Structure formats: C-alpha cells, structure tokens
Amino acid sequence: MSGARLEIGADEYRSRGERLQQRLEREDAPAMVVFGPVRVSYLTGFFFAATERPVALVVPRRGAPVLMVPRLEREHAAEQSPQLADVRSYPEYPGGGSGRHPMAHLAALLEALGVAREGLACDHNGFEYRWGYRGPAMSAV
C-alpha cells in the first residue's frame, strides 16, 4: 500500500457548492445559510465542534461562499478549507469587545452581501442549541 492519503480535494468542495448554487437558482433563493456542522464540513471541508460559538456558511446563488467563524477558529478554517477565499470572524462574545451577539454579525454579513431580505434559505432557523449556545433565531435577526 502506498503512502498516498485518501482525502476530498478542493475541487470536490467547489463542485458541491456549485451544485447547491444551481439548486438556489432553480428555487429562486438569493442564498442559503448553513449552520449544521456536518453540512458545513460537507460543503467546505471545515470540521468543527458545535459549541456556544456559532459557525455559519453563506452560499449565495451567485458568487463565492463566505464562512463566518469565531475569531479563535479563523486560522483553523483557513487551513482546513484553503479553497474558501472569504473566511470572516467575529470577536469573542460576550467578552471580546464588540458587545454584539454573533448572530448580529451574521445579519450584518447578510446585509453586506445583499441577500438578507427575501427568500433566504437555511438548514435551521439559526444555530442549533448545543453545548451551551443560546441566542436568537435566524428569523429574529
């Protein structure tokens, strides 16, 4: 047996994202927000444990996906998912200085991407209540 590693490459992750974008086009949805850890890893290669710190992947119908992570995961996400050109982070909450809940950062990101208004698709109505997370639902922000 050779020493070759069996792993999913960046091209496969891009292909998965493109298939989702095609579905968004058919459904006339401007974007999809993905919160589920298995779904995020399937689409990006970024594996994380869902804790009190939300992670969200925004896949617009057109354009590059954006991954939003807590600041302490930024380098980890960039290393695991080098095909993602846009990884954004938010400061530690509540003690990180911004005073804004991570879902408020997500709402601002969606506004900046121009996809916050109508027909936004989500795999959940916000980050799942696991391992200490408490926060507003997606529909509330």
C-alpha positions, 0 to 999 in steps of 0.5 A: 500500500502506498503512502498516498492519503485518501482525502476530498480535494478542493475541487470536490468542495467547489463542485458541491457548492456549485451544485447547491448554487444551481439548486438556489437558482432553480428555487429562486433563493438569493442564498442559503445559510448553513449552520449544521456542522456536518453540512458545513464540513460537507460543503467546505471541508471545515470540521468543527465542534458545535459549541456556544460559538456559532459557525455559519456558511453563506452560499449565495446563488451567485458568487463565492461562499463566505464562512463566518467563524469565531475569531479563535477558529479563523486560522483553523478554517483557513487551513482546513478549507484553503479553497474558501477565499472569504473566511470572516470572524467575529470577536469573542462574545460576550467578552471580546469587545464588540458587545454584539451577539454573533448572530448580529454579525451574521445579519450584518454579513447578510446585509453586506452581501445583499441577500438578507431580505427575501427568500433566504434559505437555511438548514435551521432557523439559526444555530442549533442549541448545543453545548451551551449556545443560546441566542436568537433565531435566524428569523429574529435577526 
